[in-house]
Amino acid sequence: MNAYRSDFPIFDGNDIMYFDNAATAQRPKQVFAAMESFNNSCNANPLRGLYDWSVKATDAYEDARKKTAAFIGADADEIIFTRNATESLNLVAYSYGLSRVEKGDTIVITVMEHHSDILPWQMVARQKGAELLYLECEPDGTIPRAQIEEKITDRTKIVALAHVSNVLGVTNPVREIAEYAHEKGAVVVLDGAQSVPHMPVNVRELGVDFCAFSGHKLMGPMGIGALYGRSDLLEEMPPFLTGGEMIEYVDRQSATFAEVPHKFEAGTVNATGAIGMAAAMDYLNAVGFEKVMETEKRLTARLMEGMKKLPHLTVYGSDDPDRHCGIVTFNIEGCHPHDVASVLDTEHICIRAGHHCAQPLMKYMNVNATARASLYFYNTEDEVDRFLDSLGRVRGMLGYAD
């Protein structure tokens, strides 16, 4: 995998070990090149000008939309560019949720959700007088079928869930849940932030109605994300934001909105970000998800096998490395996760520590915080071994005798 590491300028000339890929992935030079090419050749407002640069900018922006659609098995007019997965989920909550959910309805999410997939639904439930219900999970992250059948009923209008938990790394049975939810008349909103960068995702095969994800987690730039929405649902939904570019005509008292997807993209768009994200998708396709998944599984197995040999260390989730999607969340007895992360930082090792924007899950697990190492295909076995060596010395560095 060293051939791939050479594509990432941030790793040149340092010994930084980056194990926080679930938060943000690093960017290959091909992404920077695509963004620089756009900025240097046709930096103009897409969709607005009739001159050459603007026409080229429009073509580049819409080409990025086509690539994004193809990446997840959707049609181009079903892709809305947003700032990130959080904005995508809020778009669905405000535009679809507030217009479809009524008093007495239920919204069902999982206890594993990121706050970005909790707070929007709390808002909808609060404003509409609906009930927010949680699918509980087993310690390994498995959602029992009984939970699905108990919580998703004829009263359910929306089921929202993460494809992959950002804490436990477990891949949820999205297709099974979507089929059952549709039988009950609900729509399914998928948070694909942790899955789209790490495995093939086809929204049609999964049977979901919406899917949100971010560019920065799949090696694209920050500040760009996407929302897939079923075309018939998008047509019926009111705009989330209003202003320039999302209209056909405006008079003093009314307006006619542009066609989908443009009616959801108010103002000057982040064309450079969209082009960068599409370039990251091209790069991932070139590497191949088979290689990505095989490498992550191999590294995760090596990491978890080494962790089993360390005393005082608890790993959360499944004992099977194949069910972690490169995410290993843990605690060391007597050591606060923030202290663990700080100690590792002195050895140039980057991990995440805290509640990971999943406080309901933390409470469910009976912990306040955890440490998290998350891998990607450009990490190496040598890094895993170095991490394990440093991890084994953390307690001693924090003053413990053993």
PyMOL commands that set and color helices and strands:
alter all, ss='L'
color gray80, all
select helices_A, chain A and resi 2-5+9-11+29-41+52-71+76-78+85-100+115-117+119-128+145-151+174-183+203-206+216-218+231-236+262-264+271-287+289-308+321-323+337-345+359-364+381-391+394-397
alter helices_A, ss='H'
color red, helices_A
select strands_A, chain A and resi 17-18+79-82+106-110+131-135+156-162+187-191+210-214+225-229+247-250+255-257+313-316+327-332+349-350+352-354+370-374
alter strands_A, ss='S'
color yellow, strands_A
deselect
rebuild
show_as cartoon
